[in-house]
Amino acid sequence: MMDVARHLEDLFRQVVEEEKLELVHVEYQPKASPPVLRIYIDKPGGVSHQDCQRVSRQIGEILEEDDLIDSGYMLEVSSPGIERPLFKEEDYQRFVGKEIQLFTIEKIDDRKKFQGLIQGFSQGILDLDLDGETCRIPFEKIRRAKLVHRF
């Protein structure tokens, strides 16, 4: 199913970029009831409800024209939020100096949950500052990660 999401991401990128927005991520969950196609968009200062509506309308038209998903589905277009999930290697490079919470696929240094500041990201390795100690985490070992917002 990752291939479906990747294909859709390539298809939707042009629509989103024409609206002067960033395509953050495309998620397709065919096993949900109903199946869900979730698209995260963003822009400096955050996206508005109108941004989401415009993109949703345009993407809905593409999906109807091309009949890409053969069953009923729910389309969601939204902001990634202030605790933005990190999906791509570029996300880690972009948010150097920011605090994140991260879960790994397997244990690293005897744990799977980490919270710290991104020191850097290069050659597929995330350097995470955990209270003065640097932990090196390979990108392919990351299950999920998100920015941490302190209220």
C-alpha angles and dihedrals in degrees: 000000000000088000091059091052092046092050091048091047090056090048095048098042093082093050092049095045092048086059088054090248134125120244100222100177145334120216125187118191106183094171094059117099103265099016111252130219107192122188123188117204131177145174135182106290092020134276125285130225087253091055090054092047093050093049092044092052093049094045091047089056092050091049092049094047096047097034088219098161111052098203137049114284142171117243117211122183115183149144116271087235131227091295089055116191115237113226110158134050088245089061091062091048092048095052100047108151093028126115117247140179114220138184123199130211092234135014119286116186087357096302143081101202123072135173122186149103122299106242095178147317125220139146092009095305125115116209107207123188109221104186094315097323118104117224118193113212123184112230092232090059093058113104095181140335138184140182115262116228118202111210 
